[in-house]
Amino acid sequence: MKYGSTYRQIAEELYGDDLPKSGIPSSVMSDEEVRLGIPLPPALREYYEILGTFQRLNTAQDQLLSPAELIIADNVLVFLNENQGVFAWGVRVCDLAEADPLVWQSADTEWFEAGGVALSDFLRDMIYLQTSGGGFDYLGIHEEEDEVMPEVSRTWKKVVDINGLHIWMNGSSLIRNSEGDNICMCAARTKADFAVLEAQHGFDPL
């Protein structure tokens, strides 16, 4: 699996032993392709075959549609809904022959290209975004970005850099910050990991 191996590696790095077997059988994905009357691009299909039933991740913030919930609207295959129902993300039907097509985003029923991001990169970033937005059990906030980010940007690994949103990773902890926003958010897999974020960086629990 060209794309699935990357998704699996990221999820294993983040969740470790907490990562369940969460793939959807290939036969089920084939049935959904028949229902929709279209082939799913490998970058999306392989995500479902690796992490498709991992609800802790897939519904932590925004809502990844299950294969049975996938729909075509305005000639776009919709696969993700924003948590407040304002935005959605999908792939144009005319691009489905591509293995890794560009992602499109909707707002007020209008679809536009989502920053020229390929589907596999979008789903890769989504794993980190969803994890930092509720996939991990321990979440925190810091209201003084300049007290946190200088050290974090030097010593942590940046894993997401898209449309002004940045996420850094260190072990099984994540810190996210948006450009122009003084607030930083953190997420940790374990209580011990969060205790380090509290002690070293001054995060308060949510």
SULHU-V732297 format. One record per backbone hydrogen bond with DSSP energy under -0.5 kcal/mol. NH is the residue of the N-H (numbers start at 1). CO is the residue of the C=O. Records with the same first field share a line. If there is no record, write none. Layout:
# SULHU-V732297
NH=CO  CO
This chain:
# SULHU-V732297
5=1
6=3
7=3
8=4
9=5
10=6
11=7
12=8
13=9
14=10
15=11
16=12
18=15
19=16
20=18
22=20  50
24=48
28=25
29=25
30=26
31=27
32=28
33=29
34=30
35=31
36=32
37=33
38=33
43=99
44=41
45=41
46=42
48=44
49=45
50=46  47
51=47
52=48
53=22
54=51
55=53
57=54
58=54
59=55
60=57
61=62
63=81
64=58  62
65=79
69=66
70=66  67
71=78
73=71  76
76=73
77=91
78=71  76
79=89
80=89
81=63
82=87
85=82
88=106
89=80
90=104
91=77
93=75
95=92
96=93
98=95
101=98
103=117
104=90
105=112
106=88
107=110
108=86
110=107
112=105
114=103
115=113
117=114
119=101
122=118
123=119
124=120
125=121
126=122
127=123
128=124
129=125
130=126
131=127
132=128
133=129
134=131
135=130
136=131
138=188
139=137
140=186
141=204
142=184
145=182
147=144
148=145
149=145
152=148
153=149
154=150  151
155=151
156=152
157=169
158=156
159=157  167
160=167
162=165
165=162
166=177
167=160
168=175
169=157
170=173
173=170
174=187
175=168
176=185
177=166
178=183
179=164
181=178
184=142
185=176
186=140
187=174
188=138
189=172
194=190
195=191
196=192
197=193
198=194
199=195
200=196
201=197
202=198
203=197
204=141
206=139
